[in-house]
Amino acid sequence: MERKNIESLFARAQGLNALVVGDLMLDEYLWGKAERISPEAPVQVVDVTREDLRLGGAGNVVNNLVALGCRVSVASVVGGDDNGSLLRHTFTGKGVDVAGLMAAPLRQTSRKTRVIAANQQIVRIDRESREPLTRECEEWLIAYLLEHASGFQVILVSDYLKGVLTPAVVRAIMAVGKEYGIPVVVDPKGSDYAKYRGATILTPNRKEAEVASGTKISGLNGLNQAATMLMEQADLAALLITRSEEGMSLFRRNGAIVHIPTVAREVFDVTGAGDTVLAILGLALAGGFSPEDAAALANIAAGIAVSKLGTSTVSPEEIIQECGRGHKDSAVKVKNPDVLAVLIAGEKVRGHKVVFTNGCFDLLHAGHVKYLQKARAFGDLLVLGLNSDGSVRRLKGENRPLIHEEERAHLMAALDCIDYVVLFDEDTPQHLIELLRPDVLVKGGDYTREGVVGHEFVESYGGRVELVQFVDGKSTTGIIEKILQRYGA
């Protein structure tokens, strides 16, 4: 899972439409100090110093998706009370489409109040309705799904067993998901997962998986047994079981199993971590990630979420930063074209002169480095367009390149003179040049200005072409010939 692909996912997020269906609630936090015992009863007295009201349940999934840049719609039923109106107002303020949100006069909107002192919950107070939807509400919600589902790239189902996700509503979700080929990602509850038949993937935690499977999960054997039972029960293509400090385990219908270890960090609160997993997993699948990569990304996000107190969101910047910890020096410079175009536009707004050059750079040598150092001197930052493996083969023959494109990209990114590296698969970088609009276009001295791809385009808006002489006697072909001479026998 490359950092550049994660950046591209978040760059595309604003073009993805996600629908969240499930039980909505408000999470209220009362923060204070507990330094006295009540004279009325042997209980702590909490002096409240701060109050906080957040979206909870399916609302926290919505909140996470909004924080990730998605366009979000919500479908649910709340009470016809002040809390229901507050939920609707909060969603509208975040740009969430509430056309699928119905207010039922006889229902009570869920509100959970947590009293916290010294970073510990003292007590939780719940006010809510748990009975299933009335037939009228159920039919209204199903009608909304049937009418609007085709406009979404992913459907996220957040079940807290508060009555919104009746069997009929869940069947309707699965039906529209199948009809339009939309991934349906479910955070399940209860003991019967058969009602989720047709889902793309389920994301129970360990305790939920134990309840639904009737199997105590202790060790990998118990985990595998529980997963097998749940996949058969719900006829699943994939199942992701979150296992707290032990990470996550992804099970596929083809028998493949991937165990994803967690990143060690201080845990403050696991509240809402499952909502974060659901949001990231859904976004990644909608963005074309494999289930394995989507699960790995969700695991990283969950680790960030539990390091915060209360139901919290995780930002793209936090996830990208966490993903880059392993190899900051090189991975942070390698970008996909869509992300790089935005970055370069920002650099130009700041008045920076952008230099562009391109090449295969197979078997890096001193001639390459000196050429790139000279190119960098023409401006404030240097972008290297790197030929992909397929492009190199078409230019150099079937025996090239010797070094894989990802390895070449990280090698080039490790050079101080290079600010960004971007791969391109075409025979020429013309499209890339038109996308980035560099101020200076640099090529080797064996070219003429007229022979440089993109020169007309760059010069059309006032840019220029610079030719740099290569160091004599330094070439990849020469290195290959020397190796063959010495070791060919």
C-alpha positions in Angstrom: 0.0 0.0 0.0 1.9 3.0 -1.3 1.6 6.4 0.3 1.0 8.0 -3.1 -2.1 5.8 -3.6 -3.5 6.8 -0.2 -3.0 10.5 -1.1 -4.8 9.9 -4.4 -7.7 8.2 -2.6 -8.2 11.2 -0.3 -7.9 13.5 -3.3 -10.7 11.6 -5.1 -12.9 11.5 -1.9 -14.7 14.7 -2.7 -16.0 13.0 -5.9 -17.4 10.0 -4.0 -21.0 9.8 -2.9 -21.5 7.7 0.3 -24.8 6.8 1.8 -25.0 6.0 5.6 -28.0 4.0 6.8 -28.4 3.2 10.5 -29.1 4.3 14.0 -28.4 7.9 14.7 -27.6 9.3 18.2 -26.1 12.2 20.0 -23.1 11.7 22.3 -23.0 14.2 25.1 -19.9 14.5 27.2 -19.8 16.3 30.6 -16.2 16.9 31.6 -15.2 17.8 35.2 -13.4 17.1 38.4 -14.4 14.5 41.0 -12.8 15.6 44.3 -15.7 15.2 46.7 -18.1 12.5 48.0 -21.7 13.5 48.2 -23.1 13.8 51.7 -26.4 12.5 50.3 -25.1 9.1 49.2 -21.7 7.4 48.8 -21.1 8.7 45.3 -18.6 11.1 43.7 -19.6 14.7 43.0 -18.5 15.8 39.6 -18.0 19.6 39.2 -18.7 20.0 35.5 -16.2 22.4 33.7 -17.0 21.7 30.1 -19.7 20.2 27.9 -19.4 18.7 24.5 -22.1 17.3 22.1 -21.0 15.1 19.2 -22.6 13.0 16.5 -22.8 9.3 17.6 -23.7 5.9 16.2 -24.3 6.1 12.5 -23.8 9.9 12.9 -20.2 9.3 13.8 -19.7 7.3 10.6 -21.1 10.4 8.8 -18.8 12.6 10.7 -15.8 10.5 9.8 -16.7 10.5 6.1 -17.2 14.3 6.1 -13.8 14.7 7.7 -12.3 12.6 4.9 -13.8 14.8 2.3 -16.6 12.7 1.0 -20.0 13.8 -0.1 -22.4 12.1 2.3 -26.1 11.4 2.5 -27.8 9.9 5.5 -30.9 7.7 5.7 -32.6 7.0 9.0 -35.5 7.8 11.3 -35.2 10.0 14.4 -37.7 11.3 16.9 -39.8 14.3 16.4 -38.1 16.0 19.4 -35.4 18.6 20.0 -32.6 16.1 19.7 -33.9 15.0 16.3 -34.0 18.6 15.2 -30.5 19.2 16.5 -29.2 16.2 14.6 -30.8 17.4 11.4 -29.4 20.9 11.9 -25.9 19.5 12.6 -25.9 17.4 9.5 -27.1 20.3 7.4 -24.3 22.5 8.8 -21.7 19.9 7.7 -23.1 19.8 4.1 -24.7 16.3 4.6 -27.8 15.5 2.5 -30.7 14.9 4.9 -33.4 14.1 2.3 -33.4 10.5 3.6 -33.9 11.6 7.3 -37.4 11.2 8.6 -38.8 12.4 11.9 -41.3 10.1 13.7 -43.3 11.9 16.4 -43.6 8.9 18.7 -39.9 8.0 18.7 -37.2 9.3 21.0 -33.9 10.3 19.4 -31.0 8.5 21.1 -28.9 10.6 23.4 -26.1 9.2 25.5 -24.6 11.3 28.2 -21.2 10.4 29.6 -19.8 12.0 32.7 -16.0 12.1 32.7 -13.5 13.0 35.4 -9.7 12.5 35.3 -10.1 11.0 31.7 -12.4 8.2 33.1 -16.1 7.7 32.5 -18.0 7.9 35.9 -21.4 7.1 34.5 -23.4 7.0 31.3 -27.0 8.0 30.9 -29.1 6.7 27.9 -32.3 8.2 26.6 -33.6 6.4 23.5 -36.2 4.3 21.6 -35.3 0.7 20.8 -38.5 -0.6 19.3 -38.5 -1.4 15.5 -39.8 1.2 13.1 -43.5 1.4 12.4 -44.6 0.1 9.0 -45.1 3.6 7.8 -41.6 4.7 8.6 -40.2 1.4 7.3 -41.9 1.8 3.9 -40.8 5.5 3.7 -37.2 4.6 4.3 -37.3 1.7 1.8 -38.9 4.0 -0.8 -36.0 6.4 -0.4 -33.4 3.7 -0.8 -35.1 2.4 -4.0 -35.3 5.8 -5.5 -31.8 7.2 -4.6 -29.4 4.3 -4.3 -28.1 4.4 -7.8 -26.4 7.7 -7.1 -24.0 6.3 -4.5 -20.6 4.6 -4.8 -20.8 2.9 -1.4 -23.5 2.2 1.2 -22.4 2.0 4.9 -24.7 0.3 7.3 -24.3 1.1 11.0 -26.4 -1.1 13.2 -26.8 -0.3 16.9 -30.0 -2.4 17.3 -32.1 0.7 18.0 -34.9 -0.3 15.6 -34.0 1.5 12.3 -32.5 -1.5 10.5 -35.4 -3.8 10.4 -35.2 -7.0 8.4 -37.1 -5.4 5.6 -34.9 -2.3 5.5 -31.7 -4.4 5.5 -33.1 -6.6 2.6 -33.8 -3.4 0.6 -30.2 -2.2 1.2 -28.8 -5.5 0.0 -31.1 -5.6 -3.0 -30.1 -2.1 -4.3 -26.4 -2.9 -3.6 -26.6 -6.0 -5.8 -28.7 -4.3 -8.5 -26.3 -1.3 -8.9 -23.0 -3.1 -8.0 -22.5 -0.9 -5.0 -20.3 -2.1 -2.1 -22.3 -2.6 1.1 -20.2 -2.4 4.2 -21.8 -3.3 7.5 -20.9 -2.8 11.2 -23.2 -5.5 12.6 -24.8 -6.2 15.9 -26.8 -9.0 17.5 -26.6 -12.8 17.3 -28.1 -13.4 13.8 -25.9 -12.3 10.9 -28.1 -14.1 8.4 -30.0 -10.8 8.0 -26.9 -9.3 6.4 -26.8 -11.7 3.5 -25.7 -9.9 0.4 -23.2 -7.5 2.2 -19.8 -7.0 0.7 -18.1 -7.1 4.0 -18.9 -7.2 7.7 -16.8 -5.5 10.4 -17.6 -7.0 13.9 -15.3 -6.7 16.8 -14.1 -9.7 18.7 -16.9 -9.7 21.3 -19.6 -9.2 18.6 -18.1 -12.1 16.6 -18.2 -14.3 19.7 -21.9 -13.5 20.3 -22.9 -14.1 16.7 -21.0 -17.3 16.3 -21.5 -18.7 19.8 -17.7 -19.4 19.8 -15.2 -18.2 22.4 -12.4 -16.6 20.5 -9.1 -17.4 22.2 -6.2 -17.9 19.9 -6.2 -18.2 16.1 -8.0 -21.6 16.1 -11.0 -20.0 17.9 -10.8 -17.0 15.6 -10.8 -19.1 12.4 -13.7 -21.2 13.7 -15.8 -18.2 14.5 -15.0 -16.6 11.2 -16.0 -19.7 9.2 -19.3 -19.9 11.0 -20.1 -16.2 10.4 -19.2 -16.3 6.7 -21.4 -19.4 6.2 -24.2 -17.8 8.2 -24.3 -14.6 6.2 -22.9 -16.0 2.9 -20.1 -13.4 3.0 -17.4 -12.6 0.4 -15.3 -11.0 3.1 -15.3 -10.6 6.9 -13.1 -8.2 8.9 -12.9 -9.0 12.7 -11.3 -6.2 14.7 -9.4 -7.5 17.7 -8.4 -4.5 19.8 -4.7 -4.5 20.7 -4.2 -7.6 18.4 -5.1 -5.7 15.3 -7.5 -7.0 12.7 -8.1 -10.2 10.7 -9.5 -10.3 7.2 -11.1 -13.5 5.9 -12.0 -14.0 2.2 -14.4 -16.5 0.6 -11.4 -18.0 -1.3 -9.9 -19.1 2.0 -7.3 -16.3 2.2 -6.6 -14.9 5.7 -4.7 -11.8 6.5 -3.8 -10.8 10.0 -3.0 -7.1 10.4 -1.1 -6.2 13.6 -1.9 -3.0 15.4 0.5 -0.1 15.8 1.5 0.2 19.5 0.2 3.5 21.0 -1.4 4.8 24.1 -5.2 4.0 24.1 -7.4 6.6 25.7 -10.9 5.6 24.5 -12.2 2.9 22.1 -15.6 4.7 21.7 -16.4 5.1 18.1 -13.4 3.2 16.8 -15.7 0.8 14.9 -17.3 3.8 13.2 -13.9 5.0 12.0 -13.1 1.5 10.7 -16.5 1.4 8.8 -15.9 4.8 7.3 -12.4 4.2 6.1 -13.1 0.7 4.8 -16.1 1.9 2.8 -14.2 4.9 1.4 -11.2 2.7 0.4 -13.4 0.0 -1.3 -15.4 2.7 -3.1 -12.0 4.2 -4.2 -10.9 0.9 -5.8 -8.7 -0.4 -3.0 -8.5 -4.2 -2.5 -10.1 -5.5 0.7 -6.6 -6.2 2.0 -5.4 -2.7 1.5 -8.7 -1.2 2.6 -8.4 -3.2 5.9 -4.8 -2.1 6.4 -5.8 1.5 6.0 -8.8 1.1 8.4 -6.4 -0.5 10.9 -4.1 2.6 10.8 -7.1 4.9 11.2 -8.5 3.0 14.1 -5.2 3.2 15.9 -5.3 7.0 15.6 -9.0 7.1 16.7 -8.4 5.2 20.0 -5.6 7.6 20.9 -8.3 10.3 21.2 -10.9 10.7 24.0 -14.5 10.3 23.0 -16.1 9.7 19.6 -13.6 11.4 17.3 -12.8 11.7 13.6 -9.5 11.0 11.9 -8.2 13.4 9.2 -6.5 12.4 5.9 -3.4 14.3 7.1 -3.1 12.1 10.2 -3.5 8.9 8.2 -1.0 10.0 5.5 1.5 11.0 8.2 1.1 7.7 10.0 1.5 5.7 6.7 4.7 7.6 5.9 6.5 6.8 9.2 8.3 3.8 7.7 10.1 5.6 4.9 9.6 9.3 5.2 12.5 10.5 3.1 11.5 8.8 -0.1 7.8 7.9 0.1 6.8 11.5 0.9 8.1 12.7 -2.4 6.5 10.1 -4.7 3.1 11.3 -5.9 0.4 10.3 -8.3 -0.4 12.8 -11.0 -3.7 14.0 -9.5 -2.2 14.8 -6.1 0.9 16.3 -7.6 -1.1 18.7 -9.9 -2.7 20.2 -6.8 0.6 20.5 -5.0 2.3 22.2 -7.9 -0.6 24.7 -8.4 -0.1 25.6 -4.7 3.7 26.1 -5.2 3.0 28.4 -8.1 0.6 30.5 -6.1 3.4 31.0 -3.6 5.6 32.3 -6.4 7.9 29.2 -6.7 9.5 28.4 -10.1 8.8 24.7 -11.1 11.3 22.8 -13.1 10.4 19.5 -14.9 12.5 16.8 -16.4 12.0 13.2 -17.2 13.7 9.9 -18.0 14.0 6.2 -17.2 16.9 6.4 -14.7 17.6 2.7 -14.7 20.8 2.0 -12.8 21.4 5.4 -11.2 24.9 6.7 -11.8 27.0 9.9 -11.2 26.0 11.3 -14.6 22.4 11.2 -13.6 23.0 12.9 -10.3 25.0 15.8 -11.8 22.4 16.3 -14.5 19.6 16.5 -11.9 21.5 18.8 -9.7 22.0 21.2 -12.7 18.3 20.9 -13.6 17.3 21.8 -10.0 19.4 25.0 -10.2 17.0 26.5 -12.8 14.2 26.9 -10.3 12.8 26.5 -6.8 11.8 22.8 -7.0 12.4 19.9 -9.4 9.8 17.5 -10.5 11.0 14.2 -12.1 8.7 12.4 -14.5 9.8 8.7 -14.3 9.0 6.3 -17.1 7.0 3.3 -15.8 8.3 -0.2 -16.5 6.0 -0.6 -19.5 7.2 2.7 -20.9 10.8 1.8 -20.5 10.3 -1.6 -22.2 8.8 0.1 -25.2 11.7 2.6 -25.4 14.6 0.4 -24.4 13.6 -3.2 -25.3 12.2 -6.2 -23.5 15.3 -6.6 -21.3 14.8 -3.3 -19.6 14.4 -1.9 -17.0 16.7 -3.7 -14.7 15.2 -2.0 -11.6 11.4 -2.0 -10.9 9.6 1.3 -11.2 8.7 1.6 -7.5 12.3 0.9 -6.6 13.5 3.5 -9.1 11.0 6.0 -7.8 12.2 5.7 -4.2 15.9 5.8 -5.2 15.3 9.0 -7.1 13.2 10.5 -4.3 16.1 10.0 -1.9 18.1 12.6 -3.8 18.1 16.0 -2.2 17.9 17.8 -5.6 14.5 16.2 -6.4 11.4 17.5 -4.8 8.8 15.3 -6.3 8.8 12.0 -8.4 5.8 11.0 -10.5 5.5 7.9 -12.7 4.0 8.0 -16.2 3.1 5.1 -18.5 2.9 6.9 -21.8 5.8 6.9 -24.3 6.3 10.6 -23.7 5.5 13.0 -20.8 3.4 15.3 -22.9 0.2 14.7 -20.8 2.1 15.1 -17.6 3.7 18.4 -18.7 0.2 19.7 -19.7 -1.1 18.7 -16.3 1.7 20.3 -14.3 2.5 23.3 -16.5 6.2 23.7 -15.4 8.0 27.0 -15.7 11.2 25.3 -17.0 11.5 22.1 -19.1 14.9 20.5 -18.9 16.4 17.8 -21.1 19.9 16.4 -22.0 22.3 18.2 -24.3 21.9 15.5 -26.9 18.5 17.1 -27.7 17.6 20.2 -29.6 15.0 22.6 -28.3 12.7 21.7 -31.1 13.1 18.0 -30.3 12.1 18.3 -26.6 8.6 16.9 -26.0 6.3 19.6 -24.6 8.5 22.6 -25.6 5.7 24.2 -27.7 3.2 23.9 -24.8 5.6 25.2 -22.2 6.7 28.2 -24.3 3.1 29.0 -25.1 2.5 30.4 -21.6 6.0 32.0 -21.1 8.0 29.0 -19.9 11.3 28.0 -21.3 13.5 25.0 -22.3 17.0 24.4 -20.9 19.4 21.8 -22.2 22.0 20.2 -19.9 25.1 18.3 -21.0 25.5 14.8 -19.6 28.9 13.8 -18.1 30.9 12.1 -20.7 31.5 8.4 -20.3 28.6 7.9 -17.8 25.7 5.8 -19.0 23.5 2.9 -18.0 24.3 1.1 -21.2 28.0 1.4 -20.4 27.5 0.0 -16.9 25.6 -3.0 -18.3 28.4 -3.7 -20.9 31.1 -3.5 -18.3 29.2 -6.0 -16.1 28.8 -8.3 -19.0 32.5 -8.1 -19.9 33.6 -8.9 -16.3 31.0 -11.4 -15.3 29.4 -12.6 -18.5 31.3 -15.9 -18.5 
